[in-house]
Amino acid sequence: MSGVSCAARFLYATFASLEILGCATPSREKVLVLTSRPDHPIVYQLALEQLKSKTPKVVGEAPAAVSSVRAGLPFVQRVSRHPIVAAAEQDGWLFYATAIAANGLTRKPVSFISGYAVQRGARQIIEWSVW
């Protein structure tokens, strides 16, 4: 999706009443922090596979080990080409979404589509996408 305007990233899915949202947060301070549950993970397994691959797409590094979503947010925002719209922790990873899928009726986020991740306690910032 690089090179695509922010307005073009507001796509609406035609399946399961999901709405794809991205670039929805103009302010760096307004990042929605979500809770991922074991019965309803917010990040797809495909993203986790990308992070654990032999060649993850490392795009930056935090100056110190990142221990929480809030602690890593400023470092991820510095390397991100798009606004971070939501964040969550799942399976030992801190996720920062640049695009999310939301329920079309309630507009509540249901999953992350693309963004960045940092393994808890690590420094590498990895870009991922399930587009």
The first five atom37 places (N, CA, C, CB, O) and aatype in JSON, in Angstrom:
{
  "aatype": [12, 15, 7, 19, 15, 4, 0, 0, 1, 13, 10, 18, 0, 16, 13, 0, 15, 10, 6, 9, 10, 7, 4, 0, 16, 14, 15, 1, 6, 11, 19, 10, 19, 10, 16, 15, 1, 14, 3, 8, 14, 9, 19, 18, 5, 10, 0, 10, 6, 5, 10, 11, 15, 11, 16, 14, 11, 19, 19, 7, 6, 0, 14, 0, 0, 19, 15, 15, 19, 1, 0, 7, 10, 14, 13, 19, 5, 1, 19, 15, 1, 8, 14, 9, 19, 0, 0, 0, 6, 5, 3, 7, 17, 10, 13, 18, 0, 16, 0, 9, 0, 0, 2, 7, 10, 16, 1, 11, 14, 19, 15, 13, 9, 15, 7, 18, 0, 19, 5, 1, 7, 0, 1, 5, 9, 9, 6, 17, 15, 19, 17],
  "atom_mask": [
    [1, 1, 1, 1, 1],
    [1, 1, 1, 1, 1],
    [1, 1, 1, 0, 1],
    [1, 1, 1, 1, 1],
    [1, 1, 1, 1, 1],
    [1, 1, 1, 1, 1],
    [1, 1, 1, 1, 1],
    [1, 1, 1, 1, 1],
    [1, 1, 1, 1, 1],
    [1, 1, 1, 1, 1],
    [1, 1, 1, 1, 1],
    [1, 1, 1, 1, 1],
    [1, 1, 1, 1, 1],
    [1, 1, 1, 1, 1],
    [1, 1, 1, 1, 1],
    [1, 1, 1, 1, 1],
    [1, 1, 1, 1, 1],
    [1, 1, 1, 1, 1],
    [1, 1, 1, 1, 1],
    [1, 1, 1, 1, 1],
    [1, 1, 1, 1, 1],
    [1, 1, 1, 0, 1],
    [1, 1, 1, 1, 1],
    [1, 1, 1, 1, 1],
    [1, 1, 1, 1, 1],
    [1, 1, 1, 1, 1],
    [1, 1, 1, 1, 1],
    [1, 1, 1, 1, 1],
    [1, 1, 1, 1, 1],
    [1, 1, 1, 1, 1],
    [1, 1, 1, 1, 1],
    [1, 1, 1, 1, 1],
    [1, 1, 1, 1, 1],
    [1, 1, 1, 1, 1],
    [1, 1, 1, 1, 1],
    [1, 1, 1, 1, 1],
    [1, 1, 1, 1, 1],
    [1, 1, 1, 1, 1],
    [1, 1, 1, 1, 1],
    [1, 1, 1, 1, 1],
    [1, 1, 1, 1, 1],
    [1, 1, 1, 1, 1],
    [1, 1, 1, 1, 1],
    [1, 1, 1, 1, 1],
    [1, 1, 1, 1, 1],
    [1, 1, 1, 1, 1],
    [1, 1, 1, 1, 1],
    [1, 1, 1, 1, 1],
    [1, 1, 1, 1, 1],
    [1, 1, 1, 1, 1],
    [1, 1, 1, 1, 1],
    [1, 1, 1, 1, 1],
    [1, 1, 1, 1, 1],
    [1, 1, 1, 1, 1],
    [1, 1, 1, 1, 1],
    [1, 1, 1, 1, 1],
    [1, 1, 1, 1, 1],
    [1, 1, 1, 1, 1],
    [1, 1, 1, 1, 1],
    [1, 1, 1, 0, 1],
    [1, 1, 1, 1, 1],
    [1, 1, 1, 1, 1],
    [1, 1, 1, 1, 1],
    [1, 1, 1, 1, 1],
    [1, 1, 1, 1, 1],
    [1, 1, 1, 1, 1],
    [1, 1, 1, 1, 1],
    [1, 1, 1, 1, 1],
    [1, 1, 1, 1, 1],
    [1, 1, 1, 1, 1],
    [1, 1, 1, 1, 1],
    [1, 1, 1, 0, 1],
    [1, 1, 1, 1, 1],
    [1, 1, 1, 1, 1],
    [1, 1, 1, 1, 1],
    [1, 1, 1, 1, 1],
    [1, 1, 1, 1, 1],
    [1, 1, 1, 1, 1],
    [1, 1, 1, 1, 1],
    [1, 1, 1, 1, 1],
    [1, 1, 1, 1, 1],
    [1, 1, 1, 1, 1],
    [1, 1, 1, 1, 1],
    [1, 1, 1, 1, 1],
    [1, 1, 1, 1, 1],
    [1, 1, 1, 1, 1],
    [1, 1, 1, 1, 1],
    [1, 1, 1, 1, 1],
    [1, 1, 1, 1, 1],
    [1, 1, 1, 1, 1],
    [1, 1, 1, 1, 1],
    [1, 1, 1, 0, 1],
    [1, 1, 1, 1, 1],
    [1, 1, 1, 1, 1],
    [1, 1, 1, 1, 1],
    [1, 1, 1, 1, 1],
    [1, 1, 1, 1, 1],
    [1, 1, 1, 1, 1],
    [1, 1, 1, 1, 1],
    [1, 1, 1, 1, 1],
    [1, 1, 1, 1, 1],
    [1, 1, 1, 1, 1],
    [1, 1, 1, 1, 1],
    [1, 1, 1, 0, 1],
    [1, 1, 1, 1, 1],
    [1, 1, 1, 1, 1],
    [1, 1, 1, 1, 1],
    [1, 1, 1, 1, 1],
    [1, 1, 1, 1, 1],
    [1, 1, 1, 1, 1],
    [1, 1, 1, 1, 1],
    [1, 1, 1, 1, 1],
    [1, 1, 1, 1, 1],
    [1, 1, 1, 1, 1],
    [1, 1, 1, 0, 1],
    [1, 1, 1, 1, 1],
    [1, 1, 1, 1, 1],
    [1, 1, 1, 1, 1],
    [1, 1, 1, 1, 1],
    [1, 1, 1, 1, 1],
    [1, 1, 1, 0, 1],
    [1, 1, 1, 1, 1],
    [1, 1, 1, 1, 1],
    [1, 1, 1, 1, 1],
    [1, 1, 1, 1, 1],
    [1, 1, 1, 1, 1],
    [1, 1, 1, 1, 1],
    [1, 1, 1, 1, 1],
    [1, 1, 1, 1, 1],
    [1, 1, 1, 1, 1],
    [1, 1, 1, 1, 1]
  ],
  "atom_positions": [
    [[0.8, -1.19, 0.0], [0.0, 0.0, 0.0], [0.85, 1.27, 0.0], [-0.92, -0.01, 1.19], [0.31, 2.37, 0.08]],
    [[2.18, 1.13, -0.09], [2.99, 2.33, -0.08], [2.69, 3.14, -1.33], [4.49, 1.98, 0.01], [2.44, 2.59, -2.4]],
    [[2.72, 4.45, -1.16], [2.45, 5.33, -2.27], [0.97, 5.6, -2.5], [0.0, 0.0, 0.0], [0.62, 6.39, -3.38]],
    [[0.11, 4.96, -1.73], [-1.33, 5.17, -1.88], [-1.76, 6.26, -0.91], [-2.13, 3.84, -1.62], [-1.32, 6.26, 0.24]],
    [[-2.6, 7.18, -1.36], [-3.02, 8.27, -0.49], [-3.82, 7.76, 0.68], [-3.83, 9.29, -1.26], [-4.41, 6.68, 0.63]],
    [[-3.82, 8.55, 1.74], [-4.55, 8.19, 2.96], [-6.03, 7.98, 2.65], [-4.37, 9.28, 4.05], [-6.64, 7.04, 3.15]],
    [[-6.59, 8.85, 1.84], [-8.01, 8.74, 1.5], [-8.32, 7.43, 0.78], [-8.44, 9.91, 0.63], [-9.39, 6.85, 0.97]],
    [[-7.39, 6.97, -0.03], [-7.61, 5.72, -0.77], [-7.56, 4.5, 0.13], [-6.57, 5.58, -1.87], [-8.0, 3.42, -0.27]],
    [[-7.02, 4.65, 1.34], [-6.89, 3.52, 2.24], [-8.18, 3.26, 3.02], [-5.74, 3.75, 3.2], [-8.26, 2.27, 3.74]],
    [[-9.17, 4.11, 2.89], [-10.46, 3.87, 3.52], [-11.27, 2.96, 2.59], [-11.22, 5.21, 3.82], [-12.04, 3.44, 1.76]],
    [[-11.09, 1.7, 2.75], [-11.76, 0.72, 1.91], [-12.86, 0.05, 2.69], [-10.76, -0.32, 1.37], [-12.74, -0.13, 3.91]],
    [[-13.92, -0.31, 2.03], [-15.0, -1.01, 2.7], [-15.08, -2.43, 2.17], [-16.34, -0.28, 2.5], [-15.21, -2.67, 0.97]],
    [[-15.0, -3.37, 3.09], [-15.1, -4.78, 2.72], [-16.54, -5.1, 2.38], [-14.58, -5.7, 3.85], [-17.47, -4.55, 2.97]],
    [[-16.73, -6.0, 1.44], [-18.08, -6.39, 1.05], [-18.49, -7.7, 1.71], [-18.18, -6.52, -0.46], [-19.51, -8.28, 1.35]],
    [[-17.71, -8.16, 2.66], [-18.0, -9.42, 3.31], [-18.12, -9.21, 4.82], [-16.92, -10.46, 2.99], [-17.41, -8.39, 5.4]],
    [[-19.02, -9.96, 5.43], [-19.15, -10.05, 6.88], [-19.31, -8.7, 7.58], [-17.97, -10.76, 7.45], [-18.95, -8.58, 8.75]],
    [[-19.83, -7.71, 6.9], [-20.07, -6.39, 7.5], [-18.82, -5.79, 8.14], [-21.16, -6.49, 8.53], [-18.91, -5.14, 9.18]],
    [[-17.67, -6.01, 7.53], [-16.45, -5.43, 8.05], [-16.09, -4.19, 7.25], [-15.29, -6.45, 8.01], [-16.33, -4.11, 6.05]],
    [[-15.51, -3.26, 7.94], [-15.06, -2.02, 7.32], [-13.56, -1.93, 7.53], [-15.8, -0.77, 7.92], [-13.08, -2.07, 8.66]],
    [[-12.81, -1.71, 6.47], [-11.36, -1.59, 6.58], [-11.04, -0.12, 6.8], [-10.63, -2.15, 5.31], [-11.43, 0.74, 6.01]],
    [[-10.33, 0.16, 7.89], [-10.01, 1.54, 8.22], [-8.5, 1.71, 8.31], [-10.68, 1.95, 9.54], [-7.79, 0.82, 8.79]],
    [[-8.01, 2.84, 7.87], [-6.61, 3.17, 8.0], [-6.46, 4.67, 7.89], [0.0, 0.0, 0.0], [-7.32, 5.33, 7.33]],
    [[-5.39, 5.2, 8.41], [-5.13, 6.64, 8.37], [-6.24, 7.43, 9.05], [-4.99, 7.12, 6.93], [-6.49, 8.58, 8.71]],
    [[-6.91, 6.82, 10.01], [-8.05, 7.47, 10.63], [-7.66, 8.35, 11.81], [-9.03, 6.44, 11.08], [-8.52, 9.04, 12.35]],
    [[-6.42, 8.34, 12.22], [-6.02, 9.08, 13.39], [-5.0, 10.15, 13.01], [-5.47, 8.15, 14.46], [-3.82, 9.83, 12.85]],
    [[-5.43, 11.41, 12.87], [-4.49, 12.44, 12.49], [-3.52, 12.81, 13.6], [-5.23, 13.66, 12.05], [-2.43, 13.31, 13.32]],
    [[-3.89, 12.59, 14.85], [-3.05, 12.97, 15.98], [-2.21, 11.79, 16.45], [-3.91, 13.5, 17.11], [-2.7, 10.66, 16.53]],
    [[-0.96, 12.06, 16.76], [-0.09, 11.01, 17.28], [-0.51, 10.57, 18.68], [1.36, 11.49, 17.3], [-0.16, 9.47, 19.1]],
    [[-1.25, 11.38, 19.4], [-1.63, 11.03, 20.76], [-2.85, 10.11, 20.81], [-1.91, 12.28, 21.55], [-3.02, 9.41, 21.81]],
    [[-3.67, 10.08, 19.8], [-4.91, 9.32, 19.84], [-4.75, 7.95, 19.18], [-6.02, 10.09, 19.16], [-5.17, 7.75, 18.04]],
    [[-4.15, 7.03, 19.91], [-3.99, 5.67, 19.43], [-4.81, 4.77, 20.33], [-2.47, 5.24, 19.41], [-4.6, 4.74, 21.55]],
    [[-5.74, 4.05, 19.75], [-6.6, 3.15, 20.5], [-5.8, 1.91, 20.92], [-7.83, 2.75, 19.66], [-5.23, 1.23, 20.06]],
    [[-5.75, 1.62, 22.21], [-5.06, 0.43, 22.7], [-6.11, -0.64, 22.99], [-4.19, 0.75, 23.98], [-7.0, -0.44, 23.82]],
    [[-6.0, -1.76, 22.3], [-6.99, -2.83, 22.4], [-6.43, -4.03, 23.15], [-7.45, -3.26, 21.01], [-5.22, -4.17, 23.31]],
    [[-7.33, -4.89, 23.61], [-6.94, -6.11, 24.3], [-7.23, -7.29, 23.38], [-7.69, -6.26, 25.65], [-8.36, -7.48, 22.93]],
    [[-6.21, -8.07, 23.12], [-6.37, -9.28, 22.32], [-6.67, -10.43, 23.27], [-5.1, -9.58, 21.46], [-5.96, -10.63, 24.26]],
    [[-7.72, -11.19, 22.97], [-8.11, -12.33, 23.81], [-7.75, -13.63, 23.11], [-9.62, -12.28, 24.13], [-7.76, -13.7, 21.88]],
    [[-7.44, -14.68, 23.89], [-7.12, -15.99, 23.27], [-8.26, -16.52, 22.4], [-6.8, -17.01, 24.36], [-8.01, -17.18, 21.4]],
    [[-9.51, -16.24, 22.78], [-10.65, -16.73, 22.0], [-10.96, -15.85, 20.8], [-11.87, -16.84, 22.88], [-11.74, -16.24, 19.93]],
    [[-10.36, -14.67, 20.73], [-10.56, -13.76, 19.59], [-9.3, -12.91, 19.4], [-11.82, -12.85, 19.82], [-9.27, -11.74, 19.78]],
    [[-8.24, -13.51, 18.81], [-7.01, -12.74, 18.58], [-7.26, -11.6, 17.61], [-5.88, -13.65, 18.04], [-8.04, -11.74, 16.66]],
    [[-6.62, -10.47, 17.85], [-6.82, -9.29, 17.01], [-5.86, -9.26, 15.82], [-6.64, -8.03, 17.85], [-6.08, -8.52, 14.85]],
    [[-4.8, -10.07, 15.89], [-3.82, -10.14, 14.81], [-3.84, -11.55, 14.22], [-2.38, -9.77, 15.32], [-3.79, -12.54, 14.95]],
    [[-3.93, -11.62, 12.9], [-3.98, -12.9, 12.21], [-2.67, -13.69, 12.34], [-4.31, -12.68, 10.74], [-1.6, -13.1, 12.47]],
    [[-2.78, -15.0, 12.29], [-1.61, -15.89, 12.36], [-0.61, -15.58, 11.25], [-2.06, -17.36, 12.27], [0.6, -15.72, 11.46]],
    [[-1.08, -15.16, 10.09], [-0.2, -14.82, 8.97], [0.8, -13.72, 9.37], [-1.03, -14.37, 7.75], [1.96, -13.76, 8.95]],
    [[0.36, -12.77, 10.17], [1.26, -11.71, 10.62], [2.33, -12.28, 11.54], [0.48, -10.59, 11.34], [3.51, -11.93, 11.43]],
    [[1.93, -13.16, 12.44], [2.89, -13.78, 13.35], [3.94, -14.59, 12.59], [2.17, -14.68, 14.36], [5.11, -14.61, 12.96]],
    [[3.51, -15.25, 11.53], [4.45, -16.02, 10.71], [5.48, -15.1, 10.06], [3.69, -16.82, 9.63], [6.65, -15.46, 9.96]],
    [[5.06, -13.93, 9.62], [5.99, -12.96, 9.01], [7.02, -12.5, 10.03], [5.22, -11.75, 8.45], [8.2, -12.36, 9.71]],
    [[6.57, -12.26, 11.26], [7.47, -11.77, 12.3], [8.52, -12.81, 12.69], [6.68, -11.36, 13.52], [9.65, -12.47, 13.02]],
    [[8.11, -14.07, 12.66], [8.99, -15.17, 13.08], [9.8, -15.76, 11.93], [8.18, -16.25, 13.73], [10.57, -16.7, 12.14]],
    [[9.64, -15.22, 10.73], [10.35, -15.77, 9.58], [11.85, -15.51, 9.71], [9.81, -15.15, 8.26], [12.29, -14.73, 10.56]],
    [[12.62, -16.17, 8.85], [14.08, -15.98, 8.85], [14.47, -14.6, 8.34], [14.75, -17.05, 8.01], [15.56, -14.11, 8.63]],
    [[13.57, -13.97, 7.57], [13.87, -12.66, 6.99], [12.74, -11.66, 7.27], [14.11, -12.79, 5.48], [12.07, -11.22, 6.34]],
    [[12.52, -11.31, 8.54], [11.47, -10.32, 8.82], [11.87, -8.96, 8.25], [11.21, -10.21, 10.35], [13.05, -8.68, 8.08]],
    [[10.87, -8.13, 7.95], [11.14, -6.82, 7.37], [11.41, -5.81, 8.48], [9.95, -6.36, 6.48], [10.51, -5.07, 8.9]],
    [[12.65, -5.79, 8.96], [13.05, -4.87, 10.03], [13.2, -3.47, 9.43], [14.39, -5.34, 10.72], [13.96, -3.27, 8.48]],
    [[12.48, -2.5, 10.0], [12.5, -1.14, 9.47], [13.09, -0.12, 10.44], [11.11, -0.71, 9.1], [13.25, 1.05, 10.1]],
    [[13.42, -0.58, 11.64], [14.0, 0.34, 12.62], [14.32, -0.39, 13.9], [0.0, 0.0, 0.0], [14.12, -1.59, 14.03]],
    [[14.82, 0.39, 14.85], [15.18, -0.19, 16.13], [14.96, 0.84, 17.23], [16.65, -0.67, 16.13], [15.33, 2.0, 17.08]],
    [[14.35, 0.41, 18.32], [14.17, 1.27, 19.49], [15.51, 1.41, 20.2], [13.07, 0.7, 20.46], [16.33, 0.49, 20.13]],
    [[15.76, 2.52, 20.88], [17.05, 2.7, 21.55], [17.24, 1.78, 22.76], [17.18, 4.12, 21.98], [18.37, 1.59, 23.22]],
    [[16.15, 1.22, 23.27], [16.21, 0.3, 24.4], [15.14, -0.76, 24.22], [16.03, 1.05, 25.77], [14.24, -0.6, 23.4]],
    [[15.23, -1.83, 24.98], [14.23, -2.89, 24.91], [12.84, -2.32, 25.22], [14.58, -4.04, 25.89], [12.69, -1.51, 26.13]],
    [[11.85, -2.76, 24.46], [10.48, -2.27, 24.62], [9.69, -3.25, 25.48], [9.79, -2.08, 23.22], [9.62, -4.44, 25.19]],
    [[9.11, -2.73, 26.56], [8.43, -3.59, 27.51], [6.9, -3.48, 27.48], [8.91, -3.28, 28.89], [6.21, -4.31, 28.08]],
    [[6.37, -2.46, 26.8], [4.92, -2.3, 26.75], [4.52, -1.58, 25.46], [4.41, -1.5, 27.98], [5.35, -0.98, 24.78]],
    [[3.24, -1.66, 25.14], [2.71, -1.0, 23.94], [2.97, 0.5, 24.02], [1.19, -1.27, 23.77], [3.45, 1.1, 23.06]],
    [[2.67, 1.1, 25.14], [2.85, 2.55, 25.31], [4.34, 2.94, 25.2], [2.28, 3.01, 26.67], [4.66, 3.97, 24.61]],
    [[5.22, 2.13, 25.77], [6.65, 2.45, 25.73], [7.21, 2.41, 24.31], [7.42, 1.49, 26.61], [8.09, 3.2, 23.98]],
    [[6.72, 1.51, 23.48], [7.23, 1.38, 22.12], [6.59, 2.32, 21.12], [0.0, 0.0, 0.0], [7.15, 2.54, 20.04]],
    [[5.45, 2.88, 21.45], [4.7, 3.7, 20.5], [5.51, 4.85, 19.89], [3.49, 4.27, 21.18], [5.49, 5.0, 18.67]],
    [[6.21, 5.67, 20.66], [6.95, 6.78, 20.03], [8.0, 6.33, 19.03], [7.61, 7.62, 21.1], [8.24, 7.0, 18.03]],
    [[8.63, 5.2, 19.29], [9.67, 4.7, 18.38], [9.06, 4.19, 17.08], [10.49, 3.59, 19.05], [9.61, 4.41, 16.0]],
    [[7.92, 3.51, 17.19], [7.24, 3.01, 16.0], [6.69, 4.18, 15.19], [6.1, 2.04, 16.39], [6.76, 4.16, 13.96]],
    [[6.15, 5.18, 15.86], [5.63, 6.35, 15.13], [6.72, 7.05, 14.34], [4.99, 7.34, 16.11], [6.45, 7.6, 13.27]],
    [[7.94, 7.04, 14.83], [9.03, 7.69, 14.11], [9.38, 6.99, 12.8], [10.26, 7.75, 14.99], [9.78, 7.65, 11.84]],
    [[9.23, 5.67, 12.76], [9.6, 4.94, 11.54], [8.41, 4.69, 10.61], [10.24, 3.61, 11.91], [8.59, 4.35, 9.44]],
    [[7.19, 4.86, 11.13], [6.0, 4.54, 10.34], [5.76, 5.56, 9.23], [4.78, 4.48, 11.25], [5.92, 6.77, 9.43]],
    [[5.38, 5.05, 8.06], [5.02, 5.92, 6.93], [3.56, 6.36, 7.02], [5.26, 5.19, 5.6], [3.15, 7.27, 6.31]],
    [[2.78, 5.73, 7.89], [1.36, 6.03, 8.06], [1.05, 6.18, 9.55], [0.47, 4.91, 7.44], [1.79, 5.66, 10.39]],
    [[-0.01, 6.89, 9.89], [-0.38, 7.03, 11.3], [-0.7, 5.68, 11.93], [-1.59, 7.97, 11.43], [-1.26, 4.79, 11.28]],
    [[-0.35, 5.54, 13.19], [-0.71, 4.34, 13.95], [-2.13, 4.59, 14.47], [0.31, 4.05, 15.14], [-2.37, 5.58, 15.16]],
    [[-3.07, 3.7, 14.13], [-4.47, 3.91, 14.51], [-4.88, 3.08, 15.73], [-5.36, 3.57, 13.35], [-5.86, 3.42, 16.4]],
    [[-4.15, 2.0, 16.02], [-4.48, 1.16, 17.17], [-3.25, 0.35, 17.55], [-5.69, 0.22, 16.87], [-2.32, 0.18, 16.76]],
    [[-3.25, -0.15, 18.79], [-2.14, -0.97, 19.27], [-2.69, -2.07, 20.18], [-1.08, -0.11, 20.02], [-3.76, -1.92, 20.77]],
    [[-1.95, -3.16, 20.29], [-2.36, -4.28, 21.15], [-1.16, -5.17, 21.4], [-3.52, -5.09, 20.5], [-0.17, -5.13, 20.68]],
    [[-1.27, -5.99, 22.45], [-0.26, -7.01, 22.71], [-0.88, -8.37, 22.47], [0.3, -6.9, 24.17], [-2.02, -8.63, 22.87]],
    [[-0.12, -9.25, 21.81], [-0.61, -10.61, 21.54], [0.58, -11.54, 21.4], [-1.5, -10.64, 20.26], [1.53, -11.24, 20.68]],
    [[0.54, -12.66, 22.07], [1.55, -13.72, 21.94], [2.98, -13.23, 22.11], [1.42, -14.37, 20.59], [3.89, -13.67, 21.41]],
    [[3.19, -12.3, 23.06], [4.53, -11.8, 23.31], [5.0, -10.73, 22.35], [0.0, 0.0, 0.0], [6.17, -10.32, 22.4]],
    [[4.11, -10.25, 21.49], [4.44, -9.21, 20.52], [3.6, -7.96, 20.8], [4.2, -9.7, 19.07], [2.45, -8.06, 21.24]],
    [[4.18, -6.8, 20.55], [3.49, -5.53, 20.68], [3.17, -5.06, 19.27], [4.36, -4.46, 21.46], [4.07, -4.81, 18.47]],
    [[1.89, -4.95, 18.94], [1.44, -4.62, 17.59], [0.96, -3.19, 17.51], [0.34, -5.57, 17.14], [0.28, -2.69, 18.41]],
    [[1.31, -2.53, 16.4], [0.93, -1.15, 16.13], [0.31, -1.14, 14.73], [2.16, -0.16, 16.24], [1.03, -1.3, 13.74]],
    [[-0.99, -0.95, 14.65], [-1.7, -1.07, 13.37], [-1.78, 0.25, 12.62], [-3.1, -1.61, 13.6], [-2.04, 1.31, 13.2]],
    [[-1.55, 0.16, 11.32], [-1.77, 1.31, 10.43], [-3.07, 1.14, 9.66], [-0.59, 1.47, 9.45], [-3.57, 2.1, 9.07]],
    [[-3.63, -0.06, 9.66], [-4.94, -0.33, 9.05], [-5.61, -1.43, 9.88], [-4.79, -0.77, 7.54], [-4.97, -2.39, 10.3]],
    [[-6.91, -1.26, 10.12], [-7.67, -2.22, 10.91], [-8.96, -2.58, 10.2], [-7.96, -1.67, 12.31], [-9.44, -1.83, 9.35]],
    [[-9.51, -3.73, 10.55], [-10.85, -4.1, 10.09], [-11.78, -3.86, 11.27], [-10.92, -5.61, 9.59], [-11.52, -4.29, 12.39]],
    [[-12.88, -3.15, 11.01], [-13.84, -2.83, 12.06], [-15.21, -3.36, 11.69], [-13.9, -1.31, 12.31], [-15.54, -3.51, 10.51]],
    [[-16.0, -3.65, 12.69], [-17.38, -4.06, 12.47], [-18.1, -2.91, 11.77], [-18.08, -4.45, 13.81], [-18.07, -1.78, 12.25]],
    [[-18.75, -3.19, 10.66], [-19.42, -2.16, 9.87], [-20.57, -1.49, 10.58], [0.0, 0.0, 0.0], [-20.92, -0.36, 10.24]],
    [[-21.16, -2.15, 11.55], [-22.29, -1.57, 12.29], [-21.83, -0.79, 13.51], [-23.25, -2.65, 12.72], [-22.28, 0.34, 13.73]],
    [[-20.95, -1.38, 14.31], [-20.52, -0.74, 15.55], [-19.26, 0.1, 15.38], [-20.29, -1.78, 16.61], [-18.94, 0.94, 16.22]],
    [[-18.54, -0.13, 14.28], [-17.26, 0.51, 13.99], [-16.19, 0.17, 15.01], [-17.44, 2.02, 13.93], [-15.16, 0.84, 15.08]],
    [[-16.4, -0.87, 15.82], [-15.39, -1.33, 16.77], [-14.38, -2.2, 16.03], [-16.05, -2.12, 17.95], [-14.76, -3.03, 15.21]],
    [[-13.09, -2.01, 16.31], [-12.05, -2.81, 15.65], [-12.21, -4.3, 15.97], [-10.67, -2.33, 16.07], [-12.49, -4.68, 17.1]],
    [[-12.0, -5.13, 14.95], [-12.06, -6.58, 15.15], [-10.74, -7.26, 14.8], [-13.18, -7.18, 14.32], [-10.47, -8.36, 15.28]],
    [[-9.92, -6.63, 13.97], [-8.61, -7.2, 13.65], [-7.7, -6.16, 13.03], [-8.77, -8.4, 12.7], [-8.14, -5.15, 12.48]],
    [[-6.4, -6.43, 13.13], [-5.39, -5.57, 12.52], [-5.06, -6.12, 11.14], [-4.11, -5.48, 13.41], [-4.98, -7.34, 10.96]],
    [[-4.87, -5.24, 10.17], [-4.59, -5.62, 8.79], [-3.12, -5.41, 8.44], [-5.47, -4.81, 7.84], [-2.52, -6.24, 7.75]],
    [[-2.54, -4.31, 8.9], [-1.12, -4.04, 8.63], [-0.56, -3.11, 9.68], [-0.94, -3.42, 7.22], [-1.3, -2.45, 10.41]],
    [[0.76, -3.08, 9.75], [1.41, -2.2, 10.71], [2.8, -2.65, 11.06], [0.0, 0.0, 0.0], [3.55, -3.12, 10.2]],
    [[3.14, -2.51, 12.32], [4.47, -2.79, 12.83], [4.36, -3.61, 14.11], [5.26, -1.48, 13.09], [3.31, -3.63, 14.75]],
    [[5.45, -4.29, 14.47], [5.46, -5.08, 15.7], [6.85, -5.07, 16.3], [4.99, -6.52, 15.44], [7.86, -4.96, 15.61]],
    [[6.87, -5.18, 17.62], [8.11, -5.31, 18.37], [7.89, -6.46, 19.35], [8.51, -3.97, 19.12], [6.89, -6.49, 20.06]],
    [[8.82, -7.38, 19.39], [8.69, -8.47, 20.35], [8.94, -7.89, 21.74], [9.69, -9.64, 20.04], [9.89, -7.13, 21.94]],
    [[8.09, -8.26, 22.72], [8.25, -7.73, 24.08], [9.67, -8.01, 24.56], [7.19, -8.36, 25.05], [10.14, -9.15, 24.5]],
    [[10.35, -6.95, 25.04], [11.71, -7.09, 25.54], [12.78, -6.95, 24.47], [0.0, 0.0, 0.0], [13.97, -7.04, 24.78]],
    [[12.38, -6.72, 23.23], [13.33, -6.58, 22.12], [13.36, -5.13, 21.63], [12.96, -7.54, 20.95], [12.68, -4.27, 22.17]],
    [[14.16, -4.89, 20.6], [14.32, -3.53, 20.06], [13.92, -3.4, 18.59], [15.73, -3.08, 20.22], [13.58, -2.3, 18.15]],
    [[13.96, -4.49, 17.82], [13.69, -4.4, 16.39], [12.23, -4.08, 16.11], [14.08, -5.71, 15.7], [11.32, -4.67, 16.7]],
    [[12.01, -3.14, 15.19], [10.67, -2.77, 14.73], [10.48, -3.44, 13.38], [10.48, -1.19, 14.64], [11.24, -3.2, 12.44]],
    [[9.46, -4.29, 13.29], [9.24, -5.1, 12.09], [7.93, -4.69, 11.44], [9.23, -6.62, 12.43], [6.9, -4.58, 12.11]],
    [[7.97, -4.46, 10.13], [6.76, -4.14, 9.37], [6.09, -5.45, 8.92], [7.08, -3.22, 8.13], [6.79, -6.4, 8.57]],
    [[4.76, -5.49, 8.93], [4.01, -6.68, 8.52], [2.7, -6.25, 7.86], [3.74, -7.62, 9.74], [2.25, -5.11, 8.03]],
    [[2.1, -7.15, 7.12], [0.82, -6.87, 6.47], [0.14, -8.19, 6.09], [1.01, -5.97, 5.21], [0.81, -9.15, 5.69]],
    [[-1.16, -8.23, 6.22], [-1.93, -9.39, 5.77], [-2.79, -9.03, 4.56], [-2.82, -9.93, 6.92], [-3.72, -9.76, 4.22]],
    [[-2.49, -7.89, 3.9], [-3.21, -7.5, 2.68], [-2.99, -8.52, 1.62], [-2.76, -6.11, 2.19], [-3.51, -8.39, 0.51]]
  ]
}
